Amino acid sequence: KRGDEVDYYGQGAGYTLDPQEIINYVDKHDNQTLYDINGYRLPGSATLADRVRAQTLAVGFVALAQGVPFFHGGMDILRSKSYDRDSYNSGDHFNGIDWSLVSNNYGVGAPVAEKNQDNWGLIKPRLANAAMKPDASAAAAMHAAFKELLAIRQSSTLFRLRTGDDVKTRVQFHNTGSTQVPGVLAYSVDGSDYDGANFARVVVVFNTDTAAQAITVDALAGMDLSLHPVQANGSDAVVKTAAFNSVSGELTVPARTVAVFVEQ
């Protein structure tokens, strides 16, 4: 459906004709940082490794989408504002970014009352949970994952299609309909005769589940897909276990992972 055919609070949703007209983001200067939003949503028992994977997955939705990606400063190193949802007047105490990775500003105090007091009951116990405060190792892992996602985007113009017609004719979503595996988003982009594609096809699978998942895409059976070289040689050992079965067209992706497959 086109955006104006989708009911958005009683009116048609906004839509665009070309990729250059849309800006994709998962966090920005307003509201909480991505790390803090995930602090609300992930279980308190989630490990730092879980939190890094969740943040990487969210960044992947932006980095590998058609359109213009918007990355909030510090999201690549798990930046926190200690849950401040409007830090315009909060100063460096809440807004500071420590590029040395020693601190990410998590737990520097409850955010100012003006916009946050109603949530202090949720915020304060989380800030007091030492296990939720990222260390330099977690920030470094996130930074490496972020750079690899950027490298994947840069590796092929298939992640930066130029026109709406390109998107309509080349992008195909899989794992859809009544039999879809919940929590798994998958799409492919046809690279035939496309300037700068560098691959005949790319296939991207997001697994948001807490367990590994497999989907079978009949249209991919017989193709020679392999993990993108950036991921195959990258910093994340988990994504390296993602697999493709050429005979059946089955794609298997670990928990909380975005895996990119390519056909040369």
WOURNOR-V17434 format. One line per field, one symbol per residue. ss: DSSP state (@ for helix, = for strand, . for the rest). phi: phi as a letter, one per 20 degrees, with the letter a starting at -180 (. if undefined). burial: 1 if it has 9 or more other ideal C-beta (glycine too) atoms within 8 Angstrom, else 0. Layout:
ss: ???
phi: ???
burial: ???
This chain:
ss: ..@@@.==..==......@@@.==.........@@@@@@@@......@@@@@@@@@@@@@@@@....==.....@@@.............@@@@@.................@@@@@@@@@@@@@@@..@@@...@@@@@@@@@@@@@@@@@@@@.@@@....@@@@@@@====.........=======..........=======.....====.@@@....===.@@@@......@@@.===....====...=======.
phi: .fgfedfclncfffbcecgfecddbcbbfemffgffffffefggegfffffffffffffffefdefoeeddfgnffcmgcclmfebegdemfgdegdeffmfcdmenepffgfgdcgfdgfefffffeeffeefdfffffffffffffffffgffbffecgecffgffedececldnfdfefnddcbccfdfldgnfmcfaccdcddefecfcccddgfegnedebfggfffdeeeffffefbcdffeneddcfflbddddcdf
burial: 001001000001100100100101101000011111111101000001011111111111111101101111011111111111111001000110110010011100011100010011001101101001110001111111111111111011111010010110011101100001000101111110010010101111111010011110100110101111011101010011010111001111111111111110
